Amino acid sequence: MANIPIIFCNFAANSKHISNKMKELALKYGCNPNQKPSRIYMDDGRDLPIEVINGRPGYINFLDAFNSWQLVKELKAATGMPAAASFKHVSPAGAAIGLPLSDTLKKIYFCDDVDFELSPLACAYVRARGADRMCSYGDFVALSDVCDEATALLIKREVSDGVIAPGFTPEAIEILKAKRKGTYCVIKIDPDYVPAPIEHKQVFGVTFEQGRNEVKLDDPALFEDIPTKNKNFSAEAKRDLIISLITLKYTQSNSVCYVKDGQAIGIGAGQQSRIHCTRLAGNKADEWWLRQCPKVMNLPFKEKIRRADRDNTINVYISDEWEDVLQDGVWEQFFTEKPEPLTREEKKAWIAKNTGVALGSDAFFPFGDNIERAHKSGVQYIAEAGGSIRDDNVIETCDKYGIAMAFTHVRLFHH
């Protein structure tokens, strides 16, 4: 144990504020309730770079908070726009920058009913939280900018564990403090904090040491090696590929990330097989797109249905298990009238309309089957490390569909 001054902070259930002058913060337990004692602290004796404004963040909350903060900070630096991320179990369920929302996106993200203007930060949050609403349920939120009132009001509507940001307006603090009966975790991080260049972790009592992954993923050189016949990347495509790569930098490997219009629409995390990543993320991207199908958008939901029930019902309705929500005795719980099913043919036809999708991979694609699957979800731009012995097969498959692909020569494994 490091020989540092120890400050244990006593939390009450209604704890409102904890001083930011902390060398150490005692936690209730680690990953699981039996893993005690637990704490976070600074090896070098410096103060922790955070201030807990409200709530009692746990071990996994802090893992999500620190990983997601790095992601949004890099997105903001790379794009110049406010960014947000939605994290669960140390991988992002969503990440986005603050582009304006279309009426369609407002409706599928369930914010078309608000009576206030959405700031760029609020738009980033809505995109990050809304892309995969099933996986974002009970998330930890990261914001690149000071949390404003509009963003806080939107966070208040969702089931979430906490939020980390470089600051909060007084109005935002009061809104967030009232969430979860006063226990919602609100963490302020020092935006100027820079960690040491060497990082450590322990596994089975053995200490691992490595240099931090400081690769800059907005470097134009990443897009100079283009082995495909199509060598045209629009400015928007490069932006989306950068978003994809930065997201992957903080996603448990193996991972791939589909991005469209400034937001991740499908993240496949933590799979041992690359093709399984591509399928998983592609299925999520397809679901995001299917939620914009008029037949889905116009489902006759009951007026007071809970948000989580609506999310679950849509998820099942557009899946192959649609009968589970349309059988007699069940559909009446959710709908005012029984909807017609969304047929396999209708789904295929609608998915075929999705175009202009960007796809990043945290390592090379070993075979062309990944490209075949990506093409089905509208992928037209790819950034991957390159270096497979079957690169020729991957390039050939890209050329088959006119996909532009860049070899970045950068691997982004994260564990």
Backbone hydrogen bonds in HBPLUS format (Angstrom, degrees):
<---DONOR---> <-ACCEPTOR-->    atom                        ^
c    i                          cat <-CA-CA->   ^        H-A-AA   ^      H-
h    n   atom  resd res      DA  || num        DHA   H-A  angle D-A-AA Bond
n    s   type  num  typ     dist DA aas  dist angle  dist       angle   num
A0015-SER N   A0012-ALA O   2.95 MM   3  4.83 153.6  2.02 117.3 113.3     1
A0018-ILE N   A0052-VAL O   2.89 MM  34  5.35 138.4  2.06 158.7 171.2     2
A0048-LEU N   A0022-MET O   2.60 MM  26  5.61 165.4  1.62 174.2 179.1     3
A0025-LEU N   A0040-ILE O   2.85 MM  15  5.36 159.0  1.89 161.6 165.9     4
A0040-ILE N   A0025-LEU O   3.01 MM  15  5.36 150.4  2.10 141.2 150.3     5
A0027-LEU N   A0038-SER O   2.88 MM  11  5.16 177.6  1.88 129.2 129.4     6
A0030-GLY N   A0035-GLN O   2.83 MM   5  5.11 149.1  1.93 143.3 153.4     7
A0035-GLN N   A0032-ASN O   2.92 MM   3  5.53 166.4  1.94 125.5 130.1     8
A0045-GLY N   A0042-MET O   3.35 MM   3  5.55 167.0  2.37 107.8 110.9     9
A0190-ASP N   A0049-PRO O   2.84 MM 141  5.38 160.2  1.88 163.6 165.4    10
A0051-GLU N   A0188-LYS O   2.73 MM 137  5.02 140.9  1.88 148.3 158.2    11
A0188-LYS N   A0051-GLU O   2.83 MM 137  5.02 174.9  1.83 154.2 155.0    12
A0053-ILE N   A0186-VAL O   2.80 MM 133  5.34 140.5  1.95 153.6 164.5    13
A0054-ASN N   A0186-VAL O   3.35 MM 132  4.97 153.9  2.43 131.7 132.2    14
A0186-VAL N   A0054-ASN O   2.94 MM 132  4.97 160.5  1.97 132.9 133.8    15
A0062-PHE N   A0058-GLY O   2.98 MM   4  6.29 154.0  2.05 152.4 158.0    16
A0063-LEU N   A0059-TYR O   3.09 MM   4  6.46 150.8  2.18 142.9 151.4    17
A0064-ASP N   A0060-ILE O   2.93 MM   4  6.17 164.9  1.95 155.2 158.1    18
A0065-ALA N   A0061-ASN O   2.78 MM   4  5.97 156.6  1.84 145.7 153.7    19
A0066-PHE N   A0062-PHE O   2.91 MM   4  5.97 174.8  1.91 153.3 153.6    20
A0067-ASN N   A0063-LEU O   3.17 MM   4  6.19 159.4  2.21 143.5 149.6    21
A0068-SER N   A0064-ASP O   2.86 MM   4  5.82 163.5  1.89 150.1 155.7    22
A0069-TRP N   A0065-ALA O   2.91 MM   4  5.93 150.5  2.00 143.1 151.4    23
A0070-GLN N   A0066-PHE O   3.36 MM   4  6.42 158.7  2.41 135.7 140.2    24
A0071-LEU N   A0067-ASN O   3.22 MM   4  6.53 154.1  2.30 144.1 151.1    25
A0072-VAL N   A0068-SER O   3.03 MM   4  6.35 168.8  2.04 158.5 158.6    26
A0073-LYS N   A0069-TRP O   2.94 MM   4  6.00 157.4  1.99 150.6 157.6    27
A0074-GLU N   A0070-GLN O   3.03 MM   4  6.17 155.2  2.09 144.5 150.4    28
A0075-LEU N   A0071-LEU O   2.91 MM   4  6.21 154.8  1.98 149.6 157.5    29
A0076-LYS N   A0072-VAL O   2.95 MM   4  6.09 161.6  1.98 147.1 151.3    30
A0077-ALA N   A0073-LYS O   3.07 MM   4  6.27 158.7  2.12 141.8 147.8    31
A0078-ALA N   A0074-GLU O   2.88 MM   4  5.99 152.0  1.96 147.6 155.0    32
A0079-THR N   A0075-LEU O   2.94 MM   4  5.97 153.3  2.01 149.9 156.0    33
A0080-GLY N   A0076-LYS O   2.75 MM   4  5.07 145.6  1.86 137.9 145.8    34
A0098-GLY N   A0082-PRO O   2.87 MM  16  5.37 137.7  2.05 156.4 158.7    35
A0144-SER N   A0083-ALA O   2.97 MM  61  5.28 158.4  2.01 158.8 155.2    36
A0084-ALA N   A0096-ALA O   2.96 MM  12  5.58 155.3  2.02 154.3 159.5    37
A0096-ALA N   A0084-ALA O   2.99 MM  12  5.58 155.4  2.05 159.6 162.0    38
A0085-ALA N   A0142-ALA O   3.00 MM  57  5.16 147.7  2.11 142.2 146.3    39
A0142-ALA N   A0085-ALA O   3.00 MM  57  5.16 155.0  2.06 145.5 147.4    40
A0086-SER N   A0094-GLY O   2.89 MM   8  5.06 162.7  1.92 141.4 141.7    41
A0093-ALA N   A0086-SER O   2.64 MM   7  5.51 167.2  1.66 160.8 165.5    42
A0094-GLY N   A0086-SER O   3.29 MM   8  5.06 148.6  2.40 138.9 139.2    43
A0087-PHE N   A0140-PHE O   2.88 MM  53  5.12 172.1  1.89 150.2 152.7    44
A0140-PHE N   A0087-PHE O   2.89 MM  53  5.12 148.5  1.99 140.4 150.3    45
A0088-LYS N   A0091-SER O   2.96 MM   3  5.66 168.5  1.97 164.3 163.8    46
A0091-SER N   A0088-LYS O   3.25 MM   3  5.66 140.7  2.41 110.7 120.2    47
A0264-ALA N   A0095-ALA O   2.86 MM 169  5.48 169.5  1.87 168.1 171.1    48
A0097-ILE N   A0262-GLY O   3.03 MM 165  5.70 152.7  2.10 162.1 170.2    49
A0099-LEU N   A0097-ILE O   2.95 MM   2  5.97 139.5  2.12 102.5  93.5    50
A0106-LYS N   A0102-SER O   2.96 MM   4  6.24 160.5  2.00 152.3 158.1    51
A0107-LYS N   A0103-ASP O   3.06 MM   4  6.25 146.9  2.17 140.3 148.6    52
A0107-LYS N   A0104-THR O   3.12 MM   3  5.18 120.1  2.49  94.2 108.8    53
A0108-ILE N   A0104-THR O   2.99 MM   4  6.35 164.3  2.01 156.8 160.1    54
A0109-TYR N   A0105-LEU O   2.89 MM   4  5.87 140.0  2.05 146.3 156.4    55
A0111-CYS N   A0106-LYS O   2.88 MM   5  5.18 169.7  1.89 158.6 159.6    56
A0110-PHE N   A0107-LYS O   3.10 MM   3  4.99 159.1  2.15 100.7 106.6    57
A0123-CYS N   A0119-SER O   2.90 MM   4  6.23 154.1  1.97 154.8 162.4    58
A0124-ALA N   A0120-PRO O   3.00 MM   4  6.28 153.9  2.07 144.6 151.4    59
A0125-TYR N   A0121-LEU O   2.93 MM   4  6.25 158.2  1.98 149.7 155.6    60
A0126-VAL N   A0122-ALA O   2.88 MM   4  6.12 166.7  1.90 153.6 156.8    61
A0127-ARG N   A0123-CYS O   3.02 MM   4  6.18 161.8  2.05 149.4 154.0    62
A0128-ALA N   A0124-ALA O   2.96 MM   4  6.16 165.2  1.98 151.5 155.7    63
A0129-ARG N   A0125-TYR O   2.83 MM   4  5.94 167.4  1.84 160.5 163.9    64
A0130-GLY N   A0126-VAL O   2.84 MM   4  5.62 141.5  1.99 138.5 149.0    65
A0131-ALA N   A0127-ARG O   3.18 MM   4  5.96 139.7  2.35 145.8 149.6    66
A0136-SER N   A0132-ASP O   2.98 MM   4  6.14 142.7  2.12 151.4 163.0    67
A0139-ASP N   A0136-SER O   3.07 MM   3  5.07 124.5  2.40 147.5 134.3    68
A0138-GLY N   A0159-VAL O   2.93 MM  21  5.07 152.4  2.01 127.3 125.1    69
A0161-ASP N   A0139-ASP O   2.72 MM  22  5.75 168.6  1.73 160.4 164.5    70
A0141-VAL N   A0162-GLY O   2.85 MM  21  6.14 172.8  1.85 146.5 146.6    71
A0164-ILE N   A0141-VAL O   2.84 MM  23  6.28 145.9  1.95 147.4 157.5    72
A0143-LEU N   A0164-ILE O   2.98 MM  21  6.37 153.0  2.06 162.3 169.9    73
A0147-CYS N   A0167-GLY O   2.82 MM  20  6.16 158.3  1.87 145.2 138.2    74
A0169-THR N   A0147-CYS O   3.03 MM  22  6.28 165.6  2.06 170.6 165.9    75
A0152-ALA N   A0148-ASP O   3.03 MM   4  6.27 161.3  2.07 152.6 158.4    76
A0153-LEU N   A0149-GLU O   2.90 MM   4  6.12 156.1  1.96 153.6 159.7    77
A0154-LEU N   A0150-ALA O   3.16 MM   4  6.43 148.7  2.26 143.6 151.5    78
A0155-ILE N   A0151-THR O   2.92 MM   4  6.22 156.9  1.98 151.5 158.1    79
A0156-LYS N   A0152-ALA O   2.92 MM   4  6.06 153.4  1.99 147.2 154.5    80
A0157-ARG N   A0154-LEU O   3.21 MM   3  5.46 141.6  2.36 101.9 111.5    81
A0158-GLU N   A0155-ILE O   3.05 MM   3  5.54 154.2  2.12 115.8 123.1    82
A0185-CYS N   A0161-ASP O   3.30 MM  24  6.33 164.0  2.32 147.6 145.6    83
A0163-VAL N   A0185-CYS O   2.93 MM  22  6.35 145.2  2.05 148.7 157.9    84
A0187-ILE N   A0163-VAL O   2.91 MM  24  6.18 167.8  1.92 165.0 168.0    85
A0165-ALA N   A0187-ILE O   3.11 MM  22  6.61 150.5  2.20 159.3 167.6    86
A0189-ILE N   A0165-ALA O   2.96 MM  24  5.99 156.7  2.01 137.4 144.6    87
A0172-ALA N   A0169-THR O   3.03 MM   3  5.12 113.6  2.49  99.0 114.9    88
A0173-ILE N   A0169-THR O   2.97 MM   4  6.29 159.9  2.01 160.1 165.6    89
A0174-GLU N   A0170-PRO O   3.19 MM   4  6.43 163.6  2.21 148.9 152.1    90
A0175-ILE N   A0171-GLU O   3.13 MM   4  6.35 157.4  2.18 148.1 154.2    91
A0176-LEU N   A0172-ALA O   2.93 MM   4  6.12 167.3  1.95 156.9 159.9    92
A0177-LYS N   A0173-ILE O   2.85 MM   4  5.92 153.9  1.91 151.5 158.8    93
A0179-LYS N   A0176-LEU O   3.08 MM   3  5.24 156.8  2.13 105.8 113.1    94
A0182-GLY N   A0179-LYS O   3.04 MM   3  5.47 133.1  2.27 108.2 119.9    95
A0184-TYR N   A0179-LYS O   3.37 MM   5  5.52 149.6  2.47 147.3 139.4    96
A0183-THR N   A0180-ARG O   3.07 MM   3  5.38 160.8  2.11 111.1 117.1    97
A0193-TYR N   A0190-ASP O   3.14 MM   3  5.46 166.6  2.16 113.4 117.4    98
A0212-ARG N   A0197-PRO O   2.90 MM  15  5.58 164.0  1.93 149.3 150.7    99
A0199-GLU N   A0210-GLN O   2.82 MM  11  5.60 168.5  1.83 175.4 172.3   100
A0210-GLN N   A0199-GLU O   3.04 MM  11  5.60 155.7  2.10 155.7 161.2   101
A0201-LYS N   A0208-PHE O   3.04 MM   7  5.26 145.2  2.16 137.6 145.5   102
A0208-PHE N   A0201-LYS O   2.65 MM   7  5.26 173.9  1.65 170.3 172.4   103
A0203-VAL N   A0206-VAL O   2.90 MM   3  5.28 158.1  1.95 146.9 151.4   104
A0206-VAL N   A0203-VAL O   2.96 MM   3  5.28 163.5  1.99 114.8 119.3   105
A0222-LEU N   A0219-ASP O   2.99 MM   3  5.83 164.5  2.02 126.7 130.8   106
A0223-PHE N   A0220-PRO O   3.06 MM   3  5.74 162.3  2.09 119.1 124.2   107
A0224-GLU N   A0221-ALA O   3.27 MM   3  5.21 160.8  2.31 112.7 110.0   108
A0407-PHE N   A0225-ASP O   2.83 MM 182  5.46 163.1  1.85 164.6 169.6   109
A0238-LYS N   A0234-SER O   3.00 MM   4  6.35 161.3  2.04 155.4 159.0   110
A0239-ARG N   A0235-ALA O   2.98 MM   4  6.20 159.0  2.03 144.9 151.3   111
A0240-ASP N   A0236-GLU O   2.92 MM   4  6.14 160.6  1.95 146.9 151.8   112
A0241-LEU N   A0237-ALA O   2.88 MM   4  6.11 152.1  1.96 148.1 156.2   113
A0242-ILE N   A0238-LYS O   2.89 MM   4  6.11 154.0  1.96 150.0 156.9   114
A0243-ILE N   A0239-ARG O   2.97 MM   4  6.30 157.8  2.02 149.1 155.2   115
A0244-SER N   A0240-ASP O   2.92 MM   4  6.16 152.8  1.99 141.7 149.5   116
A0245-LEU N   A0241-LEU O   2.90 MM   4  6.17 161.8  1.93 151.2 154.9   117
A0246-ILE N   A0242-ILE O   2.93 MM   4  6.13 166.2  1.95 156.4 159.8   118
A0247-THR N   A0243-ILE O   2.97 MM   4  6.07 156.4  2.03 144.7 151.7   119
A0248-LEU N   A0244-SER O   2.94 MM   4  6.20 155.7  2.00 148.2 155.0   120
A0249-LYS N   A0245-LEU O   3.00 MM   4  6.23 140.2  2.17 142.1 152.5   121
A0250-TYR N   A0247-THR O   3.16 MM   3  5.69 153.3  2.23 110.6 117.8   122
A0251-THR N   A0248-LEU O   3.08 MM   3  4.84 163.1  2.11 113.5 109.8   123
A0270-GLY N   A0252-GLN O   2.82 MM  18  4.96 154.7  1.88 138.4 134.1   124
A0253-SER N   A0414-HIS O   3.15 MM 161  5.55 156.5  2.21 153.1 152.8   125
A0270-GLY N   A0254-ASN O   2.86 MM  16  5.05 104.7  2.44 136.1 153.9   126
A0271-GLN N   A0254-ASN O   3.33 MM  17  5.16 157.3  2.38 133.2 132.3   127
A0362-ASP N   A0255-SER O   3.12 MM 107  5.82 166.4  2.14 166.8 162.8   128
A0256-VAL N   A0268-GLY O   3.15 MM  12  5.38 141.8  2.31 134.0 145.3   129
A0268-GLY N   A0256-VAL O   2.99 MM  12  5.38 168.8  2.00 155.6 159.4   130
A0257-CYS N   A0360-GLY O   2.95 MM 103  5.33 157.6  2.00 146.2 150.3   131
A0360-GLY N   A0257-CYS O   3.00 MM 103  5.33 163.5  2.03 146.6 150.9   132
A0258-TYR N   A0266-GLY O   2.83 MM   8  5.02 168.7  1.84 155.1 158.0   133
A0265-ILE N   A0258-TYR O   2.81 MM   7  5.65 165.8  1.83 143.8 148.5   134
A0259-VAL N   A0358-ALA O   2.77 MM  99  5.12 160.8  1.81 150.3 155.0   135
A0358-ALA N   A0259-VAL O   2.86 MM  99  5.12 177.5  1.86 163.8 162.9   136
A0260-LYS N   A0263-GLN O   2.98 MM   3  5.64 157.9  2.03 160.0 158.9   137
A0263-GLN N   A0260-LYS O   3.24 MM   3  5.64 148.7  2.35 110.8 119.3   138
A0277-CYS N   A0273-SER O   3.18 MM   4  6.57 146.6  2.29 145.2 154.2   139
A0277-CYS N   A0274-ARG O   3.06 MM   3  5.09 120.3  2.43  95.8 110.8   140
A0278-THR N   A0274-ARG O   3.01 MM   4  6.36 160.0  2.05 152.6 157.6   141
A0279-ARG N   A0275-ILE O   2.88 MM   4  6.09 155.0  1.94 146.9 153.5   142
A0280-LEU N   A0276-HIS O   2.89 MM   4  5.92 166.2  1.91 145.1 149.7   143
A0281-ALA N   A0277-CYS O   2.88 MM   4  6.00 175.9  1.88 158.1 159.5   144
A0282-GLY N   A0278-THR O   2.89 MM   4  5.76 147.4  1.99 132.8 143.2   145
A0283-ASN N   A0279-ARG O   2.79 MM   4  5.96 153.7  1.86 150.9 157.1   146
A0284-LYS N   A0280-LEU O   3.12 MM   4  6.43 150.8  2.21 143.6 151.5   147
A0285-ALA N   A0281-ALA O   2.89 MM   4  6.19 154.3  1.96 147.2 154.6   148
A0286-ASP N   A0282-GLY O   2.86 MM   4  6.09 154.2  1.92 147.0 154.2   149
A0287-GLU N   A0283-ASN O   2.96 MM   4  6.18 152.6  2.03 141.4 148.8   150
A0288-TRP N   A0284-LYS O   2.94 MM   4  6.23 157.3  1.99 148.7 154.7   151
A0289-TRP N   A0285-ALA O   3.03 MM   4  6.30 155.1  2.10 145.7 152.1   152
A0290-LEU N   A0286-ASP O   2.76 MM   4  6.00 156.3  1.82 151.3 158.6   153
A0291-ARG N   A0287-GLU O   3.00 MM   4  6.17 145.1  2.13 147.6 155.0   154
A0292-GLN N   A0289-TRP O   2.98 MM   3  5.44 154.4  2.05 109.9 118.2   155
A0293-CYS N   A0290-LEU O   2.96 MM   3  5.13 164.5  1.98 110.9 115.7   156
A0296-VAL N   A0293-CYS O   2.84 MM   3  5.35 132.3  2.06 116.4 129.4   157
A0297-MET N   A0293-CYS O   2.91 MM   4  6.17 165.5  1.93 158.4 163.3   158
A0298-ASN N   A0294-PRO O   2.98 MM   4  5.97 141.6  2.13 145.5 153.4   159
A0299-LEU N   A0296-VAL O   3.20 MM   3  5.37 161.7  2.24 115.2 113.7   160
A0301-PHE N   A0299-LEU O   2.90 MM   2  5.82 133.5  2.12 110.6  96.3   161
A0336-THR N   A0300-PRO O   2.84 MM  36  5.76 155.4  1.90 160.9 168.9   162
A0302-LYS N   A0334-PHE O   2.80 MM  32  5.75 151.3  1.88 150.8 147.0   163
A0305-ILE N   A0302-LYS O   3.41 MM   3  5.57 166.2  2.43 114.9 113.4   164
A0310-ARG N   A0306-ARG O   2.95 MM   4  6.23 154.1  2.02 153.2 161.0   165
A0311-ASP N   A0307-ARG O   2.94 MM   4  6.23 160.4  1.98 150.7 155.8   166
A0312-ASN N   A0308-ALA O   2.95 MM   4  6.16 168.5  1.97 151.6 154.3   167
A0313-THR N   A0309-ASP O   2.90 MM   4  5.97 156.9  1.96 144.1 150.9   168
A0314-ILE N   A0310-ARG O   2.98 MM   4  6.17 162.9  2.01 152.6 156.4   169
A0315-ASN N   A0311-ASP O   2.98 MM   4  6.16 162.4  2.01 151.6 157.0   170
A0316-VAL N   A0312-ASN O   3.02 MM   4  6.28 155.3  2.08 148.0 153.6   171
A0317-TYR N   A0313-THR O   2.83 MM   4  5.94 161.1  1.87 149.7 156.0   172
A0318-ILE N   A0314-ILE O   3.10 MM   4  6.24 158.7  2.15 154.8 156.8   173
A0319-SER N   A0316-VAL O   3.03 MM   3  5.06 157.3  2.08 105.8 112.8   174
A0324-ASP N   A0321-GLU O   2.87 MM   3  5.78 162.4  1.90 131.2 136.0   175
A0325-VAL N   A0322-TRP O   3.12 MM   3  5.85 156.5  2.18 119.3 124.4   176
A0327-GLN N   A0323-GLU O   3.09 MM   4  5.60 127.2  2.38 145.8 145.5   177
A0330-VAL N   A0327-GLN O   2.99 MM   3  5.63 154.3  2.06 140.0 142.9   178
A0331-TRP N   A0327-GLN O   3.24 MM   4  6.13 161.8  2.28 157.5 162.2   179
A0333-GLN N   A0330-VAL O   2.94 MM   3  5.70 159.9  1.98 123.7 129.3   180
A0334-PHE N   A0331-TRP O   3.03 MM   3  5.58 150.3  2.12 114.8 122.7   181
A0335-PHE N   A0331-TRP O   2.91 MM   4  5.88 170.1  1.92 172.3 175.6   182
A0347-LYS N   A0343-THR O   2.92 MM   4  6.22 160.4  1.95 154.9 160.3   183
A0348-LYS N   A0344-ARG O   2.97 MM   4  6.15 165.3  1.99 148.1 152.1   184
A0349-ALA N   A0345-GLU O   2.99 MM   4  6.13 159.7  2.04 146.5 151.9   185
A0350-TRP N   A0346-GLU O   2.98 MM   4  6.16 156.0  2.03 147.5 153.9   186
A0351-ILE N   A0347-LYS O   2.91 MM   4  6.06 170.1  1.92 159.5 162.1   187
A0352-ALA N   A0348-LYS O   3.13 MM   4  6.21 147.1  2.24 140.3 148.6   188
A0353-LYS N   A0350-TRP O   2.99 MM   3  5.43 155.4  2.05 110.9 118.8   189
A0354-ASN N   A0351-ILE O   3.07 MM   3  5.59 164.8  2.09 116.5 121.3   190
A0357-VAL N   A0378-GLY O   3.03 MM  21  5.48 162.5  2.07 145.4 140.9   191
A0380-GLN N   A0357-VAL O   2.86 MM  23  5.71 162.0  1.89 154.7 154.1   192
A0381-TYR N   A0357-VAL O   3.33 MM  24  6.57 150.4  2.42 154.9 153.3   193
A0359-LEU N   A0381-TYR O   2.83 MM  22  6.18 147.3  1.93 145.0 155.6   194
A0383-ALA N   A0359-LEU O   2.95 MM  24  6.44 150.8  2.04 155.8 161.6   195
A0361-SER N   A0383-ALA O   3.17 MM  22  6.65 141.4  2.33 160.4 165.0   196
A0412-LEU N   A0362-ASP O   2.79 MM  50  4.60 175.9  1.80 142.8 144.2   197
A0371-ILE N   A0368-GLY O   2.99 MM   3  5.21 123.3  2.32 102.1 116.1   198
A0372-GLU N   A0368-GLY O   3.05 MM   4  6.43 156.0  2.11 152.3 159.4   199
A0373-ARG N   A0369-ASP O   3.04 MM   4  6.29 160.1  2.08 146.5 150.8   200
A0374-ALA N   A0370-ASN O   2.91 MM   4  6.09 158.7  1.95 144.5 151.1   201
A0375-HIS N   A0371-ILE O   2.86 MM   4  5.98 160.2  1.90 153.0 157.4   202
A0376-LYS N   A0373-ARG O   3.18 MM   3  5.41 128.7  2.46 100.7 112.9   203
A0377-SER N   A0374-ALA O   2.95 MM   3  5.42 149.7  2.04 112.2 121.4   204
A0379-VAL N   A0374-ALA O   3.33 MM   5  5.55 162.6  2.36 136.4 133.9   205
A0378-GLY N   A0375-HIS O   3.10 MM   3  5.28 155.7  2.16 116.9 115.0   206
A0404-ALA N   A0380-GLN O   3.13 MM  24  6.35 160.8  2.17 151.9 145.9   207
A0382-ILE N   A0404-ALA O   2.93 MM  22  6.34 148.4  2.03 154.8 160.9   208
A0406-ALA N   A0382-ILE O   2.89 MM  24  6.29 158.0  1.94 150.0 154.9   209
A0384-GLU N   A0406-ALA O   3.11 MM  22  6.51 164.2  2.13 170.4 174.1   210
A0408-THR N   A0384-GLU O   2.81 MM  24  5.79 155.2  1.87 136.1 143.5   211
A0409-HIS N   A0385-ALA O   3.03 MM  24  4.34 140.6  2.19 112.0 120.3   212
A0391-ASP N   A0388-SER O   3.14 MM   3  5.07 146.5  2.26 113.3 108.8   213
A0393-ASN N   A0390-ARG O   2.96 MM   3  5.28 125.0  2.27 106.3 119.6   214
A0394-VAL N   A0390-ARG O   3.14 MM   4  6.54 155.0  2.20 151.9 159.3   215
A0395-ILE N   A0391-ASP O   2.81 MM   4  6.06 166.4  1.83 161.0 163.7   216
A0396-GLU N   A0392-ASP O   2.93 MM   4  6.01 161.0  1.97 142.9 148.8   217
A0397-THR N   A0393-ASN O   3.02 MM   4  6.17 151.7  2.10 140.7 147.7   218
A0398-CYS N   A0394-VAL O   3.01 MM   4  6.31 153.6  2.09 146.9 154.3   219
A0399-ASP N   A0395-ILE O   2.88 MM   4  6.19 161.8  1.92 155.3 160.2   220
A0400-LYS N   A0396-GLU O   2.98 MM   4  6.20 140.4  2.14 138.8 149.7   221
A0401-TYR N   A0398-CYS O   3.06 MM   3  5.49 138.4  2.23 107.0 117.5   222
A0402-GLY N   A0398-CYS O   2.95 MM   4  6.01 107.7  2.49 139.9 158.7   223
A0403-ILE N   A0398-CYS O   2.92 MM   5  4.84 159.1  1.96 142.4 139.1   224
A0402-GLY N   A0399-ASP O   3.28 MM   3  4.83 156.5  2.34  93.6 100.6   225
